[in-house]
Amino acid sequence: MFRRILRGEEKGAVLDFLLMNCAAALWLCKKVTSLTDGVDLARRTIETSKVSALLDQYIKITNTCNN
């Protein structure tokens, strides 16, 4: 399901839950000044496929380490 969200294939409550969690993390790290700004930043980041690309890189690196 997580990958479906990152590819833009999942909408609704699951996406909203992920965006709110990302927003809270961004706000706690002082990367945004409000949860609304955090949701906006998280949504833009997911929509540009940056997160999906980073996840793919992470998977590739960790799979290489296991061999």
HELIX and SHEET records of a PDB file:
HELIX    1   1 PHE A    2  LEU A    6  1                                   5    
HELIX    2   2 ALA A   13  LEU A   28  1                                  16    
HELIX    3   3 LEU A   35  GLU A   47  1                                  13    
HELIX    4   4 LYS A   50  CYS A   65  1                                  16    
END                                                                             
